C-alpha cells in the first residue's frame, strides 16, 4: 500500500476497515452452499429460502440512504464499532434460531449494520488514496475483499457437511468479536465528512418506497398474486421518485442525488447495478443447480466456485491497474465480452453437464464481472468531487441492493416458469434442469444488456461530456483568434521528474507558486505537483475539534512526529506525490476554450504542450489580464 501514496496511520485504518468488509462479504457467501440444507431443516421451499438473500438486500437498501447522515454525525471509530456490534448480535440470533422467521430476523440485523458499514468503508478508502491511484487501490481492495468469496462457499460447504449450517453463523460471531477487539485497540477517528440533515419526510419516503419495491421484486417468483406484486412495485417506484424529487428541492438534502447528473457516474451506476443482479442471482442459483441437478454435496458446490472467485479477484486487481494506465474503455469492453461468453456457456448447462464445464463457465463469468466492476465503478466516482463521494457510494450501494433483489427475483421467477413448462413425465432432476436453464437465459440477457451499455456509453475519449478531472486531454483546434500562445507564461516553474520532494518543496516556497509542472528529461509533461499535495501529506495528522466557544480548533501537532514526517517527505520521489495524469492544451487553443477548461476542471494552471513537449503554462491570472485588456479596448 505504501506505493499507492498512503501513510502508516492510513494503512492501519484501511486494514481494520477491510477486516470488517471481508467479514461482511464472507457472511454473505458462506450461506450459499447452506441454502439446500436450510430448506430441508426448516421445511421451506426455494422461493422462501431465497428471502435470506432478498431480505438482506431489502434491509440494506433501506438503511443505505441513511449512511451519509450517520457518517456526518459520528466518528469512524464509533460508527464502525457500533455496526460491528450489531452485526455480531445478528449473527448470534441466526446461529441459535429455532425457526425460519427468527433466522430471517438475524439476517435483517446483520444487514442493518452492513448497509452503513460498507458505505463508510468504501468512502473512506476512496478518499484515502489519491485520485490517480484509485484504480489500482480499488483493484487491491477488490482482491482483499474477494478473498471472502474465494473461500466462503468452500468453507461454508465443508462446515455444512461436517457440522451443520448453524456452524456458519457461529464462525461469524467469533470473527466479529475479534474484529471488534482489534478495532478498539487500533482504529483512530477520521472526522470530516460533510454533515447532512435528517429530513423525516425523506426518511419515510425512502423507507416506505423501497420496502414495497423490493418486496414486490423478491416476491414475484413465489406469489400467487402477480397483480399485487406489480402494484407494490409501482407504489414503491412512485414513492422513491418522490424521495428523489424532494432531495433536489431541499437546501440540505439527506442524500445528494445530484451525483446522478454526471453522465459518467450515471452510466456506471446502471452498469454496476446490472452486474450486481447477475452476481447475487447466481449466488442463489449455483448451489441449487450443483446440488439438486448435478447431485454433488455442499462441499463440492463450494469448491466448484473457488477457481472463479480466485481468478476473478486477481482480474479485479489487474483491471484496476489497466484503468489507471490506459483508461476505462478497453478493459470494460473486454470484461463485458468475457462476461457474455461465460453467461452463454451457462445457458447450455443441463442435467447431463459435467462439473468441469460448470467450473469453466463460472470462471469466465467471475472474471468478466471483476474486469467490469472495478474500472467502471472507479471511472464513475472519479467524475465527482471528493465531497460527493460518500453520497455517491450510498447511491451506488442502494442501486446494488435493488439490482441484487431484481436479479434474484428475475432469475428465480424464470426458474419457477421453467418448472411449470417441464414435461409432466420427466424426472425431478430433469424438471429442475429445465427450470434452471431458463434462469441461466435470464443471466445471459442481463450480460448482453451490460455489453451494449459498455460499448455505447463507457469511453475515455474527449467526446465525453464530463471527462474525469485530471484525465489526459489535449484540446488543439486550429485557425482561431485570441489563442493560448498569446497569453501563456513561456517560462513556467517546472520540477524534474527525477527530483525528490525536498527539492520540490524548496522550489515551491522560493517561487511563491501554488504548483509546478513535473517534466521528464526530454521535456514531456509527466505530472503536476501542487502545494495542496504537500499539505495533504500532513493534513491527516491534524484533527478538527469544536471548542467550547464554538470556534473550530486544530489539534496541536507533536513536534517530533512532524520532523519525522518532514524527513520522510524529503526522500520521496516527486512522481509518487504528483498528479500523474494532467490536463493540457495546445498553443493554438482558443481563448474561450481555455477559459472553459480552467473553469470546468477547477484548475489554476494548464501546461501548454506542442509535439508532446512543454512550451509554456497558462495561469488564471494570465487570462484575467487578457480579459482586462480586452475590456479596456472595448471601452475606447
N, C-alpha and C positions, 0 to 999 in steps of 0.2 A: 504494500500500500504506500510505502514511502515514495516510490517513483511516481505516484499519482498526485503528489503535492499536498499531503496532509501531515499534521504534527503527531507526536506520540500521544498527546491527550485525545486528539480526534480519532486516532487509531483505536485507542481503548474504548471510546464511546461507540464506534462503529462495530467493534467486536461484540460488545454487550447487546447492542440493538439487533445485530444479526443472529445472535443466540436465541433471542426471543422470536424473531421471524422464522428461523429454522424450525423451532419447536411448533409454532402455529401451523406451518406448512406440513410438517411431519404428522401432526394430529389429523390433518385432512386426508393425507394419502395412506396413513395407517389403516383407515377404516374401510377402504375399498375392498380388500380381499375378505373382510369380515361380513359384508352385506348378505351373502347367501346364508351364512351361519346365523346371523341375527334374524333373518326371515324365518328360519326353522325354529329357533329358540323362542322367539316372541310371537310366532304364529301369525305373521303378516306376509302380504304378497309383495311383488316387485314394485308396483306403483305406490305402495305405502312406505316401503323401506327407503325409497328414494327421497322421502321427506327429511331423512337425516342429512342429506346434501342440500335439498331445496330450502328447508327451514333455516339452515345455516346461512345460505346465501341471502334469504329474505331478511333475516335479522341484521346481518352485516350491512345490507343496503339501507336499512332504516337508520342505523347508527352512524354510518359513514358521513352523511351530510353534517352531522354534529361534531365531527372530528376536528374541523378547523376551529370551531368555538372552544373546544376543550384545550386545544394546543395554544390558543391565545390566552387562556385563563390559568393554566397550570404549568409548572416546570416539567422538563423532560423526566427528571427523576421521579417526581410524584406521580405523573401520569403513567409512566412505564410500570412502576411498581404496583400501582392500583390495578392496571389492566392485567398484569401477570397474576395477581392475587385472585381476581375474579375468574380468570382462565383456569387456574388450579382448582378453584372451588367447583366450577362447572365440570371439570374432568372427574372430580371425585363423585359428584352426583351421578354422572354417566356410568362410572365404574360399578356402583352399587345399585343401579336402577332395577327395581323389581318388575317393571312393566315398560312397554314401548313408550308410553306417554312421558314417564319420568326420564327415560333415556333421551327423549327429544328435548325435555327441559334442560338437561345438562348440556346438550349441544347448543341450545339457544344461549345459555350463559357463556359458553366458550366464544360464540360468535359475537356477543356484545363487546367483549374485550378485544377481539380480533379486529373488529371494524374500526376502532380508534387506533389501536397499536400499529397496524400495518400502514395507515396513512402517515402516522408520526414517523415511523421508521424510514419509509421511502422518502418523505420530505426532507428529513434530516440528512440522509445520505446524499440526496441530490444537491443539497445546499452546501454540504461539507466539501465535496470535490469541486475543483474549478470547472467552468463550463466546457473548456476544450478537452477535458479528460473524462467527461461524464459517460461517453460511450463505453470506454474501457472499464470505468468504475462500475457502471451498471452491469456490464458483462461479468465482472468479477463477483459482484453481489449476486447476480443470477446463478453463477456457478456454485457459490456457497449455499444459497438458498435451495438450489436444485439438488443438493446433497440429500435433502429430506425426501423428495420424490424418488430419488435413486434407491434409497434403502427402505423407504416407508412401506411400499407394497410387499417387498420381500420379507422384511422383519414382521410386518403385520400378518402375512400369510403363515409364517412359521409359528408365531405366537398363537394364532387361531387354531392351528392343527395340534400343537403340543399342549397348550394351557387353556385356551378358550378366548373368546372375543373380549371378555372383561379385562383381561390382562393388558390389552392395548391401552385402555384408559388409565390403568394403574401405572404403567410406564410413563405416561404423560404427566400424571400427578407428581411422581418422583422427580422427573426432569424439570418441571415447573418450579418446584421448591429450590432446586439447585440454581436455576437462573435467578430467582428472587434473591437468594443469599449472595450470589456473585454480583448482582446489580447493586445491592445495598452497599457493598464494600467498594465498588469501583466507579459506578456511574455518577457523573457530575451533572449539575444542572446546565441546561442550554436554553437560556431565555432568548426573547427577541422576536417570536412570531407575532405578526400583527393581530391585535385584539379585534374580534368580530362580535357583533351584537347577537343576543339570543332573542330573536323575534318569535313570540309564541305562536302567532298565526303561521309563520313559515314552518315551524316545527310540526304543527298539526297537519298542514298541507302535505309536507314531505312524508310524514309517517302514515297518515290516513290514505295518501295516494299510493305509496309504494307497497303497502300491505295487500290491498286488493289486486294491484297489478301483478305482483309476483305470486300471490296465492292463485290467481286465475291461471297464470302460466304454468305453475307447478301442478295444479290440479287437473289440467286439461287432459292429461293422459289417463287419469283414473276416474274422473267424474262421469256420471250418467247424464248429467245436465250440462251439455255443451253450451247452451244459450246462457246459463247462469255464469259460467266461466268467462264467456265473451263479454257479458255485461260488466263483470267485475274488472276485467282488463280495460274496458272503455272508461269506466268511472275512475280507475286508477290513473289512466293517461290524462284525463281531464284535470284531476287534482294536481298531478305532477306538473302539468302545463301551467296551472295557476301559481304553483310554487315558483316555477321559473320566472313567470311574468312578475311576480312580487319582488324577486331578487333584483331585477333591473330597476324597480321603482324605489327601493329603499336607499336611503343615504348610506347606511351601513348594513349591507346585506349579510345574511348568515353564511351564504355560500356565493362567492363571486363568480357567477356564471358567465361573466364577460370573457373568460378564458375560451369559451366556445366561439367567440368572434374571430379568433385566429383560424384561418383555413387549414393551416398545417396541424394545429392541435386538434381541430375538429375531425380531420381525416384520421389521425392517429387514434382518436377517441373511438371512432366507429370500427376501425380495423381491429384494434386490440379487444374490443367487446366481442367481435365475431370469433376471434381466436380463443377467448375465454369460454365462449359457448361450446366450441369444439373440445377444449381441454376438459371442462367439467362434465360435459355429456359423456365423453369417452371414459372418464374415471368411474362412472356408474356402470357403463355398458360392458367394458372389457372384462372385469372379473366374472360377470354373469355369463358372458359368452364362453370364456375359457373353462369355467367350472361346470356350467349347465349343458353346454353343447359339446365341447371337446372332451369333457369328463375328467379334467385334472383337478388336483387338490388346490386349496387356498395358497399353499406354499408355492406351487408351480405357477399359479396365476400371478403371484407377486414377482417371482423370478423372471417371468416372461416379459415384464415391463422394465426390468433392470437395465438391459443394454440401451434401450431407448432413452431412459432417464439420464444415464451417464453420458451418452454421446450428445444428447440434447443440451445438457448443461455445458459441456465443452464447446458446443457450437454457439451457445449464447455468449460465452467469453470471446470467441473468435469474431462473432458478428459485431460485438461492441467495438473491438479494435479496428475492424474494417470500416465501421461507421466513422470513427474519429479520423481515419486516414483518407477515405475516399467518398464519404457521404452515404446517404441512405439508399438511393435508388437501386444500385446494382445488387447489394446484399438482400434488399427487401424482395426484389423480383425473383432472385434465386431461391429465397426461402419460400415464397408463395408457390413456386413451381414444385419444389420438393414436397411441400405440404399437400398439394393437389395430387401429385403422383402417389404418395403414401395413402391418401384417402381413396384414390381409385383402386389401389390394391386391396384395401379393406372392403370395398364394395363386392369383391369376388370371394370373400370369406364365406364358408358354408359348413355344413355338418361334417364333410369329409376333408376339410382343410387341415394341413399339418401345423403343429405348433411353431415350427421354424418359419413358415410363411407368415404366420401371425406376428412373430417377433420382428421379421424384416419390415413388414408394413408399419408396425408401430414405431420402429426406429426412424423410418422416413418421416412419419407424422410428427414425432417429437422433435427431430432436428429442424423440420420446417417451421414448427411453432416457435422455437427459440431463435432461429435465424430472422424471424419477422418481429417477434415481440420486443426484444432488446433494442434494436436500432429504431424501429418505428415509434416506440414509446419515448425514447430519448429525443428523437427528432421533433416530436410534438411538443414536449416540455421545453426544449431549448428555444422555441419560438416565443416564450413568455418571459416576462420579467421575474426576477427571483421572488419578489413579494407575492406573486401569484402561485408559487409552486405548491404550497400547502392546499390551496383551493383546487388547483388542477389535479393533484393527487387524489383528493376527496372525490372530485367529479369522475375521474377515471375509475376509481375503485367502485363507485356506485354503479357505473356502467358495466364493470366486470361482474358485479353481482346480478344485474339484470341479464347480462349475456349468459352467465352461468345458469340462471334459472330458465332462461329461454332455451338454451342448448339442451339442458336436461329434459325439460318438458317436450321439446320438439323431438328429440331422439327417442324418448320413452313412448311418446304418442305414436310415432311411426312403428315402434315395436308392438304396441297394442293393436294397431291396424293390421300389421303383418300377421299377428297371431290369429286374427279373425279371418284372414284370407288363406290361411294354411289349409291344405287338403284334409277333410274330415278323417280319412283313413290313415293319415300319416302318423308316425310315431311322435312321442312328445319331443324328442330331440330334433326331429325334422321340422316340427311346428315352431319350436324355439329358433331354429336356424333361419327359417323364413322370416320370423318377426325381427330378428337382429339384422338380417340382410337389408330390410327397409331402413333400419336405424343407421346403418353404415351409408346408405344412399343419402340420408339427411346430412351426414358429416361431409360427404363429397360435395353436396350443394353449397354448404357453408364455405368450404375451401375454395370453390370456384368463385363465389362472391368476393372473398378476400383477394383472390388473384386479380380479378377485374378492377377492384378498387386500388390496389397497389400499382398496377400498370397505368391506370388513368390519372391517379391523384398524387402518388408519392414520388417526389422528384427533388433533386438538389440543384437545378439549374436556376439561372437568374429570372426565368419566366415566372417563378413562384411569386405570388403577390405579397407574401410576408416571409421573406427568407430569414433564416436564423441569423441573429445578430452575431457578427464575428465570422460568418462564413466567408470563404474566399470568393470575392466578387469583384470584377473589374468592369467598369462602365466606360465605354470609349466610342461614342458616336462622333463622326467627323462632320466638318462643314458647319460649325455653329459659331455664333458671335459670343463674346464675353466668356472665354474659356478659362479653365483652371490654370493654364500656363501663365495667364496674365496676372494672377494674384497670388500664386503659391510662393512659399518660402523655399528658395533654391539651396539653402544651407541649413537644413533641419538638424536637430540633435539626434544623433544615432549612437547605438551601442553595438559593438561587435558580438556576434553570437557566441564567440568563444570566451567572452568576459565572465567574471564572477559577480555576484550581487554586491560585493563590497565596492567594486569599481563603479557599478551602475548606480548605486545609491549616492556615491560622492558626485558623480556626473549630474544626476538629477538635482541634488542640493545646490551645486555650484551654479547651475544654469537657471534655477528657479522654475524650470519647466514642469508641467504636470505629468509628462510622459516622454518616452523616447522610442524611436523605431529600431528594432533589432535587425541588423543586416549581416549577411554572410560575407565571406571573403571575396566573393565575386560580385558583390553589390546587390544581391537579391534580398527581398524583404522576407525575413524568417519569423517575425513576430512583432509584438508591441508590448512594452513594459510601462505601466503607469505607476504613479506614486501610490494609487489605491491598492495595487498588487502587494506593495511592500507593507502598507498599513494593515491590510487584511491578515498578513502573517502574524502580526502582533495582536490583532483585534480579539482573537479568541481568548487571550489572557485577561481581557477586560470584561467586567461583568456589571451591567447596568442595574442599579437598585434605586428605589424611590425613597428618599429621606422623609423624615417626619414633617418637613416643611412643604413637601410635595414636589421639590425640585429633583431632577434626575442627577444622580451621583454616580461617578465611576469608581469602582473599587481600586485602591492603590496597588500598583504592581510591585512585586517583590524585585528589588534591585538585582540581586544575584541571578534570579531567573531571567531577567531582561538581558543581562550581559551574556548569559549562556546562549540565549536565542540570537542575539546580535552576532556572536561569534559563529554560530551555526549558519546564520544567514549569509555572512560574508563568503562562505565557502561554496554556496550553492551556485550552480551554473545559471546564467540568465535564462537559458532555454527552459529550465524547469519551472520558472515562475511566470514567464511572459506568456501572453496570449499568442498561441502559435498560428491561429487562423485569423487573418487580418483583412478587413475590407479595404480595397484600394481603388483608385481611379486613374484614368489615363489623362495626359495633359490636354487633350482636345475635348474633354467632357465640358458640357455647357455649365455656365454659372448656376442656372436654375436647377440642373440635375445634381450638382454638388451640394447646393443648399438642401435639397430633398434628402440626399443620402445622409448628411450630417444630422439633420433633424430626425429622420425616421429611425436611424440607428442609435441616436443619442450619443454621438461621438464628439470629441473635442478636436480631433486631428485625423487627417486622412493621408496616408502615403500616396504620392503620385508616382506611377510606375510607367516606364516605356521600354518595350522589348525585354520585359522581365526584370529590369534594373531600376533601383530607386533614383529619381532625378529631383525630388523635392517633397514638400509636405504642404497640405492645405489646413490652415487653422481657422477656427470660427472667427477669430479676430481679423484675419485676412479678409474674410467675406464681409464682415461688418464695416471695415474700412472701405471696401469696394462699394457697398450699398450707400454709405455716407457720401462718397464721391459722386455716385450717380444722382443722389438726391440734390446735391449742390448744382450739378449740371442741369437737372430738370427745372430748378428754380430760377436759373439765369434766363 
